[in-house]
Amino acid sequence: MPRPGPRNALSDIPGLTVGHATDLHVDTGVTVIRPDGFWTASIDIRGGGPGGRETAALEPENMVGQLHALVFAGGSVFGLGAADAVAAKLSQDDVGLHLKPGAPAIPIVPAAVLHDLANGGNKAWGLEPPYRRLGFEALANAAEDFELGSVGAGRGAMAGVLKGGLGSASLDLGDGLIVAALVVANPIGSVYMPDGETFWAWPWEVEGEFGGHRPQTEMDCSDPMPELSRLDSMGRLQAGANTTLVVVASTARLTVAECKRVAIMAQDGIARAVRPAHLPFDGDTVFALASAAVALTDGPRRQVEIGCIGAAAADCVARAIARGVFAARS
């Protein structure tokens, strides 16, 4: 039976570290995911209001299909400045593509942002948004052990009408094959069933990792858009105001197209943990990374193995969403 890795976190994938920078005054933050090399990656976007940079470089039909770092940030469009900082620092450290002798290294640093501009904090930053500074700090803080909850990019997150946050989870599938996820949960939908206590993701919970609460009675789940009036009054029913940002990773040796398939499958984890999901208002985005440490088989069996990785990734995403909200509210 697959069980979580020792940290139950994205960093159970050897070679991956995560760093946070949190600004309590602005009530926002940045999270940097740093692989130890140039890892194969792809992306799948299901929300109708995404915000990001260099995402097209990870599509299978385009060049590159790899990255040196990944940035999640609050601040909507202003948060993209965090990736500028990460790229500048990596280039200074000679990390990146070398296209011409003597020219600076060119790091590939995709990013995705969430809208936390109306969630409290002092956003009167004038011409100096804090995200470039936070990008430098988050990169410097990258480590195998990292916090969950209201930290980093999850600092200003909301989950429906409640506090959102940053979560992570992993599964060890055996024979060196590990799958893990990190999410920033800022969805318009609810992570709780109508009782307000049971996570939609409860069937996938492992070892009470987000409280162990189970449904006690039958519940009417027929309302397709719960809390509609409250969401409208909070100004959250607008494009770009909500999203779930996700990165899933595995130790498998995958192509860019195979990473794309894993990212597509991992989107199901959002739908399992958030109701409703993938709205026109959301920016739901999933990145998939592969460390290439474990070779898969060739032939038809390979597709079964990729399917197992994608299914495990979706489970990790659902668990990570609930873990992030649980940690933030705790």
C-alpha positions in Angstrom: 0.0 0.0 0.0 1.5 3.4 -1.0 2.3 5.6 2.0 3.5 9.2 2.3 7.3 9.8 2.2 9.2 10.8 5.3 8.2 14.5 5.1 4.8 14.0 3.4 5.8 16.9 1.2 7.1 17.9 -2.2 10.7 17.7 -0.9 10.3 13.9 -0.6 11.3 14.0 -4.3 15.2 14.0 -4.0 16.7 17.2 -5.4 13.7 19.4 -4.8 13.7 22.2 -2.2 11.1 24.8 -1.3 11.6 28.3 0.1 9.1 30.8 1.5 9.2 34.5 2.1 6.3 36.0 4.0 5.5 39.7 4.4 3.2 40.1 7.4 2.7 43.9 6.9 1.5 43.5 3.3 -0.1 40.1 4.1 1.3 38.3 1.1 4.3 36.2 0.2 6.3 34.2 -2.3 7.2 30.5 -2.6 10.1 29.2 -4.7 10.4 25.6 -5.9 14.0 24.8 -6.7 15.2 21.6 -8.4 18.8 20.7 -8.3 19.1 20.9 -12.1 17.3 21.5 -15.4 14.2 19.3 -14.9 11.7 18.3 -17.5 8.4 20.0 -17.0 5.0 20.8 -18.5 1.8 22.6 -17.5 -2.0 22.4 -17.7 -4.3 25.3 -17.1 -8.0 24.8 -16.4 -9.1 28.0 -14.8 -10.5 30.9 -16.8 -8.4 33.6 -15.3 -4.8 32.5 -14.9 -1.8 34.7 -14.3 1.7 33.6 -15.1 4.9 33.9 -17.1 7.0 31.6 -19.3 4.2 29.0 -19.2 4.2 28.5 -23.0 7.8 27.4 -22.8 6.6 24.2 -21.1 4.1 23.2 -23.7 5.2 20.0 -25.6 5.0 21.7 -29.0 7.4 24.4 -28.0 11.1 24.7 -27.2 12.7 24.2 -23.8 10.2 22.0 -21.8 12.4 22.3 -18.8 12.9 24.7 -15.9 15.5 25.8 -13.4 13.0 27.1 -10.8 9.3 27.7 -10.3 7.7 30.6 -8.5 4.3 31.0 -6.9 3.4 34.4 -5.5 0.6 36.5 -4.2 0.0 40.0 -5.6 -1.6 39.2 -8.9 0.4 40.8 -11.8 2.7 42.5 -9.3 3.8 39.1 -7.9 5.4 38.2 -11.2 8.3 40.4 -10.2 9.4 37.7 -7.8 10.3 35.5 -10.8 12.5 38.4 -12.1 14.5 38.3 -8.9 14.9 34.5 -9.0 16.0 34.6 -12.6 18.5 37.4 -11.9 20.0 35.5 -8.9 20.3 32.2 -10.8 21.9 33.9 -13.7 24.4 35.6 -11.4 25.2 32.1 -10.1 25.7 30.9 -13.7 22.6 28.8 -13.7 20.7 28.8 -17.0 21.0 28.3 -20.7 24.2 29.4 -22.4 23.3 30.4 -25.9 26.3 32.5 -26.7 29.8 32.5 -25.2 30.3 35.5 -22.9 26.5 36.2 -22.6 24.7 35.9 -19.2 23.1 32.5 -18.3 19.4 32.5 -19.1 17.4 30.7 -16.4 14.0 29.3 -17.2 11.8 30.4 -14.3 8.0 30.0 -14.9 5.7 31.6 -12.4 2.0 31.6 -11.4 0.3 34.2 -9.2 -2.8 34.5 -7.1 -4.9 37.5 -6.4 -4.7 38.5 -2.7 -4.9 42.3 -3.2 -8.3 42.5 -1.4 -7.5 40.1 1.4 -6.1 42.5 4.0 -2.6 44.0 4.5 -1.1 47.2 3.4 -1.0 47.2 -0.4 -0.1 50.9 -0.8 3.4 50.1 -2.0 3.5 52.8 -4.7 6.3 52.1 -7.2 8.0 49.5 -5.1 5.9 46.3 -4.8 7.6 43.9 -2.4 7.7 40.9 -4.7 11.2 41.3 -6.1 12.6 41.4 -2.6 10.4 38.5 -1.5 11.7 36.5 -4.5 15.3 36.9 -3.5 14.4 35.9 0.1 12.3 32.8 -0.9 15.1 31.5 -3.1 17.7 32.0 -0.3 15.4 30.1 2.1 14.9 27.0 -0.2 15.3 23.9 1.9 14.0 20.3 2.2 11.9 21.3 5.3 9.3 24.0 4.9 6.2 25.2 6.6 2.6 24.7 5.5 -0.4 26.9 6.0 -0.5 30.7 5.9 3.0 31.2 4.7 4.8 32.1 1.5 2.5 32.4 -1.5 -0.3 31.1 0.7 -0.2 34.0 3.1 -3.1 35.9 1.6 -5.0 33.0 0.2 -8.7 32.4 0.8 -10.6 29.1 0.2 -14.2 30.2 -0.6 -15.1 32.5 2.3 -12.5 30.9 4.7 -8.7 31.1 5.1 -6.8 29.3 2.4 -3.1 28.3 2.5 -0.2 26.3 1.2 -0.2 22.5 1.5 1.9 19.6 0.4 1.6 15.8 0.3 3.5 12.8 -1.1 3.1 9.1 -1.9 5.9 6.5 -2.2 4.8 4.0 -4.8 7.8 1.7 -4.3 10.9 0.8 -6.3 12.1 4.4 -6.0 9.0 5.9 -7.6 7.7 8.8 -5.5 5.0 11.3 -6.4 4.3 14.5 -4.5 2.4 17.8 -4.7 2.5 21.3 -3.4 -0.5 23.6 -3.7 -1.5 27.2 -2.9 -5.2 27.0 -2.2 -7.0 30.2 -3.1 -10.1 28.8 -4.8 -13.5 30.4 -5.2 -15.1 27.0 -4.3 -15.4 25.5 -0.9 -13.0 22.8 0.4 -15.6 21.7 3.0 -18.8 19.7 2.7 -22.0 21.4 3.8 -21.4 20.6 7.4 -18.4 23.0 7.3 -16.2 20.5 9.1 -15.5 17.6 6.7 -13.1 18.2 3.8 -14.3 17.1 0.4 -10.9 15.4 0.2 -11.6 13.2 3.2 -11.7 9.8 1.3 -8.0 10.3 0.3 -6.7 11.4 3.7 -3.8 9.4 5.1 -3.1 9.0 8.8 -5.3 11.9 9.9 -3.1 14.4 8.1 -5.8 17.1 8.0 -7.8 16.3 11.1 -9.4 13.0 10.4 -13.0 14.3 10.4 -15.5 12.1 8.6 -19.2 12.8 7.6 -21.4 12.1 10.5 -24.8 12.4 8.7 -26.2 12.5 5.2 -25.8 15.9 3.6 -27.5 17.7 0.8 -24.8 18.5 -1.7 -27.1 19.5 -4.6 -26.2 23.2 -4.5 -23.7 23.7 -7.4 -22.5 27.0 -6.1 -22.6 27.2 -2.3 -21.9 30.5 -0.5 -22.7 32.4 -3.7 -24.1 35.5 -2.0 -21.3 35.7 0.5 -18.7 35.3 -2.3 -20.3 38.0 -4.3 -20.4 40.4 -1.3 -16.6 39.7 -0.8 -15.8 40.7 -4.3 -14.5 37.2 -5.2 -16.7 36.6 -8.2 -14.4 38.2 -10.7 -11.8 36.9 -13.1 -8.4 36.4 -11.7 -9.5 36.8 -8.0 -9.2 33.1 -7.2 -7.0 30.2 -8.1 -5.4 27.0 -7.0 -1.7 26.8 -7.9 -0.2 23.4 -8.1 3.1 21.7 -8.8 3.3 17.9 -8.9 6.6 16.1 -9.2 7.8 12.5 -9.6 11.1 10.7 -9.6 10.2 9.2 -13.0 12.1 9.8 -16.3 9.3 11.5 -18.3 9.2 13.4 -21.6 7.6 16.9 -21.8 4.4 15.3 -23.3 4.3 12.8 -20.5 4.6 15.5 -17.9 1.7 17.3 -19.6 -0.4 14.1 -19.2 0.5 13.9 -15.5 -0.5 17.6 -15.1 -3.8 17.0 -16.8 -4.6 14.1 -14.6 -3.4 16.0 -11.5 -6.1 18.6 -12.2 -8.6 16.0 -11.0 -7.2 16.5 -7.5 -8.5 20.0 -7.5 -12.0 18.8 -8.5 -11.9 16.2 -5.7 -11.0 18.8 -3.0 -12.8 21.9 -4.2 -16.4 22.4 -5.2 -16.9 23.9 -7.6 -13.6 24.0 -9.5 -12.1 25.4 -12.7 -14.6 28.3 -12.9 -14.2 31.2 -15.3 -13.1 33.2 -12.2 -10.4 30.8 -11.3 -6.8 30.5 -12.6 -6.3 26.9 -11.7 -2.8 25.9 -13.0 -0.8 22.7 -12.6 2.9 22.3 -13.3 4.4 18.8 -13.5 8.1 18.1 -13.0 10.2 15.0 -13.4 13.6 14.3 -11.8 14.4 11.4 -14.2 15.9 9.3 -11.4 13.7 6.3 -12.2 13.4 4.8 -15.7 10.0 3.5 -16.8 9.5 0.5 -19.0 9.1 0.7 -22.8 6.1 -0.4 -24.8 2.4 -0.5 -23.7 3.3 -1.0 -20.1 4.8 2.5 -20.0 1.4 4.1 -20.4 0.1 2.2 -17.4 3.0 3.5 -15.3 2.4 7.0 -16.5 -1.3 6.6 -15.6 -0.4 5.4 -12.1 1.9 8.5 -11.6 -1.0 10.8 -12.8 -3.5 9.1 -10.5 -1.2 9.4 -7.5 -0.5 13.0 -8.4 -4.2 13.8 -8.3 -4.6 12.1 -4.9 -1.6 14.1 -3.6 -3.1 17.3 -4.9 -6.5 16.7 -3.1 -4.7 15.9 0.1 -2.3 18.9 -0.2 -5.3 21.3 -0.6 -6.9 20.0 2.5 -3.6 20.0 4.4 -2.9 23.6 3.4 -6.3 24.9 4.6 -6.2 22.8 7.7 -2.7 24.2 8.6 -3.8 27.8 7.8 -6.9 27.6 10.0 -5.1 25.8 12.8 
